[in-house]
Amino acid sequence: MADERLEAELAVQGGTDEAFVEGAFRLVLRRDPDPEALERALAKLEEGTLSRAALVRELATSEEFVRVQELDDAAALGLGARRRGERIRWLQAPPETDERVVEVPWVLSRLHATGRVLEVGYAFAETAYLGALLRSGVELVGADLATREVNGLETVEADARELPYPSNSFDQVLLVSTLEHIGADNERYGLEGASDEGARFDALRELRRVLRGDGSLLVTVPLGEPGDYGWFRQEDERGWSRLYARSGFFVAEQEAYELTEEGWRAAPDFDAEGVLYGTKGPAASAVLCTELRPGRLRRLITPGGLLTTARRRARPLRHRRG
């Protein structure tokens, strides 16, 4: 009978050093090594001052891997809740992290089980989030002004205000940290376009057009004291909710999260005064996660609308420990 441990050892030690280094980078950091890192690793492996196990340890204890794990954890949490049919709420995440660790699981846990889903702004989305969407089994379409090659994803280069799809084309639309950039100065993303105050409203109206009547729009945005940061616009809860209502949407579910000294925490009594972008962590100081459905007050007064609201208030809580 073969020695399984020895077989595993031989498998790891087989092949070229270059193939191992490239494989280790892809597995641990989810990317190819840059030329300098590849050259350094190959030289040390050749001279015997670095083992293959030591290389893996270096990668797994790097600051870059911390970010990889945070996003991996967020995606796993969201997809796990989705499989259970649970819309997770009252999330928690560690200090010094950005809003993605809240947005990703919140959105993924509410992703439809099946159907055609439009992800707006996919070109600059986190790869862990995109990977989770592609593993989810939905028919996924990505729309963006920029382009990005993603295997398995149908993509279109288009403005969110003018999409090349017929009305009622999608069961769900995802708008994760994207709405605030529409109509803003996106030069840092390599995109051109004049500033347009009405662009966010126009985009929401267009998304409502391509969304089926029983569909939903999941949107996350930076929350805090209203202000124009040039490359995006921040609003308080009242400002965002007013925009959604004017665009013809009904707020079916909404949660505010704030970055505190203890980390990200749900903030049902959030006060936007003095809460500015980038002052508490690497990005947003607070985030608003919302599920929108077509219709406003008319939806609320229907039995279905009342049931949606009742379920939202009665849902069990789920915590993610920071």
N, C-alpha and C positions, 0 to 999 in steps of 0.2 A: 504494500500500500504506500502510495506516495506521501512524502512529508509535506503537508499542506503549507506549513510556515516556510519551508525551504522553497517550495514552488512560488509562493508569493514574493519571497525575497529575490529570487531569480528574475521574476517578471518585472519587478521594480528596477533592478539593476541592469536589465537588458536594454538594448537600443542605444542610440547615440546620446551623448550629453546634451546636444542641442535640442533633440526631440524631447528630452526629459524637462529641460528648463522651460521650453515653450509650453509643454503640457502642465507643468506646475503653476506657471503664471496664469494660464487659462482657468485652471481648477480653483486656485485660491483667490486671485485678484480679478478674474473674469476678463482678462485682456492679454494681448501679446506683450512680451517684454520689449522695452525700448532698446535700441541698439547698444547703448552704453551699459545697461544692466545685463544684457545678454553676453556682451564681451567680458564683463567682469566675472560673471558666474562661470562661464566656460573656462576662463583662465584659472580660477581658483579650483574648479573641479579637476582640471588637468594636472595642476601641481599638488593636489591632495590636501589643500588647506581648507577645503569646503566639501562636505559630503552631501549626497542628495537629500538625506534626512535634514541636515542643517539648513539647506536651502529652503525646504518646505517650512521649517520652523521660522526662518527669517521672514518669509512672506506672511505667515499666519500670525505673527506678532507685530506686524507693521501697522502704522496708523492708517494706511490705506485700507487694510483688511477690516479695521473697525467699522468703516463706512460700509463696506461690502456686507458685513454681518448684520448691521443695523437694517439695511434695506432687505436683506434676505429674510430676517426675522419678521419684518413688517409684512412682506409678501406672503410668507407662510401663515402668519396669523390671519390675514384677510381671507386667503383661500380656504384655510381650515374652517373658519366660521361660515363661509359660503357653502361648503359641503354639508355642514350641519343645519343649514337654513337659518343661521343666526346673524342678525345685524348687530355687530358689536358696537357698544357705546361706552362712554366713560373710559376711554383709552388712557394709558399712561406710557411715558417714554422718558429716557434719561435726559439729564441736563446737557447743554452744549451740543444738541442735535438740531437739525432743521425740521421744518414742518412735514417733510415727506414721511417721516416715521409715524405720523398720525394720519395723513391723507391717504397713503397707500392702503393700509388695512381697512380704513373706514370705507373707501370706495370699493375695494375688492370684495368685501363682505356683502355688498349690495349689488354686485354685478349679477345680471340676469343669468339664469341657469342655461338658457339657450337663446337663439335669435341673432339678429344682425345688430352689431354694436359699432358706433362711430367714436373713435378716440381723436379729439381735436387737440393738436399741438404735440403729436407723437414724436416729432423729429428731435425734440429736446427733452423728452421724457426719460426718467431713470430706466436703465436697461433691466433692472430687476422687476420693475413694475410692468414693462412691456413683455418681459418673459413670462410673468404670471398671467397676463392677459392672453398670451398665445397658448398657454397650457390649459386655459380655462374651458376650452371647447366651444366658445361662441364664434360666430362668423365676424371677424374683426376687420374693420376698415380704419385706416389712419389718414387724417387730413391735416395739412400744414402748409404754410407759405414756403417753408424750407423743405428739403428732400433728405431722406435717409433710407438706405437700403436695408430692409428687414425681411428676412426669409419667412414666408408664411403669412405675411401681412399685405393685404391689398391697400395700396396707398394712392393718394391723389394730391397734387400740388394745387391748393386752392385757398382762397380767402374765406374765413368762417362767415363772412357777410354775404357770400355769393357761392354757394356750394353746387356742384354739378350733379345733383341728385333730384329725382322727383319728390314731391310731397309724400309724407308718410313712408319714407324709405327705411327707417331704423326703429328698432325696438327700444334702444337705449343710446344715450349720448353721454360721453365722459369728457369733462372739462376740468382737468386737474392743474391748478396753478397756471392757468392760461388766460382766463377772461380778463384779468387785470392788465395784461399786456396788449390786448387788442385795441388798436387805435393809438398806441403809445409809440415812443421812439425806440425802435427795436434794432438800432444800429449795432449794439453789442452782440446781437445774434446774427449779424451779417445780412439783415433784412432792411429794405428801404420802404418808405411810405410816410406820407404826411400825417401829422397828428390830427386825430379826429375824435372830438368829445362824444359824438353820438355813436361811435363804432361798437361799443359794448352792447348798447341797446339793439343796434342793427344785427349784430351777431346772434344775440339771444332770439330775436324774432326769426332769423333764418334757421336756427337750430330747432325752434318750435315748429317751423314749417316741415322740416324733414323728419321730425319725430312723429311716430304714430300716436293716435289719440290716447291709447292706454299705456304709452311708454313713459320713460322717466329720464331726466337729465340730472346727473351727479356732478356737482360743481364744488370746487374748493378754491378759496380766495384768501389773501392776507387780510387780517382784521386789525383794526386799531383806529387811532385818530385819523380822520380823513386827510388825505394829502396826495399831491402829484409828485412822484419821484422821478419823473421824466420817462424812464423805461417801463414804468407800471404805475397804476393808480390804486391806492388803498382807501377803503371805506370802513365806516363803522357798521354794525349790524343793521341799523335802520336804513343806511344808504344802500347796502346790497339788497336788502329785502324790498325796498321801494323799486329798485331797478328790475328785480325779478317780476314783481307784480305788474309794472308798466309794460313788460315784455309779454305778458299773457300767461305767466306761470303761477301755479299754486305751490306754496311751500309745504310739502308733505312731511318733511323731517329736517331738523336743523340742530347742529351742535357747534358750540364755540369751544376752542381750546386755547390755552395760554401757556407760554413758556415761563415757568417760575424757577425759583432757586432749586426746587426739588425735581424739576423736569417738566415735561408736558403734562398738563392736567386739564380735565374738563372744566369749563368756566361758565356755568349757567347764569351767573350774575355778573358777567363781564362788563367792565367799565372801560370804554375806549379812550378816555381822556389821558393824554400823555403817553399812550402806547405807540411807539414809533418803530418802523422797520429797522432791523439790524442792531437794536440797542440791548437786547437780552441774549442774543445768540448769533449764529452765523447768517441767519436770514430773517424770516418773519418772526415777530414777537407773539403773534396770535394768528389763528386761522379759523375760518368759518367753513364748515362742511355742511352741504345742503343737498337734499333730494328735491327736485322740482318736478311737477307734473303739469301738463297743459291744462289751462283753465285757472280761474281765480276764485272769486266768491261763489260762482255757480257750481264749482266743484265741491266747495266746502258744504253747501247746503244739500248735496245729494247724499243718499245713504252710503254710497261707496266712499265719498269724501269724509263723512263723519266717522266711518269705520277705520279709515286710514289714520285719522287723527287719534282715535281712541287706542288703536294698536301701538302707535308711536309712543304714547304716554305710558302704556302699560308694559312695554318691553323690559325684559330682565337686563341687568347690567353685566358688563364683562370688563374686567380690568386687565391691563397689561402692566406688569411690574416694571418699574424703572430700575 
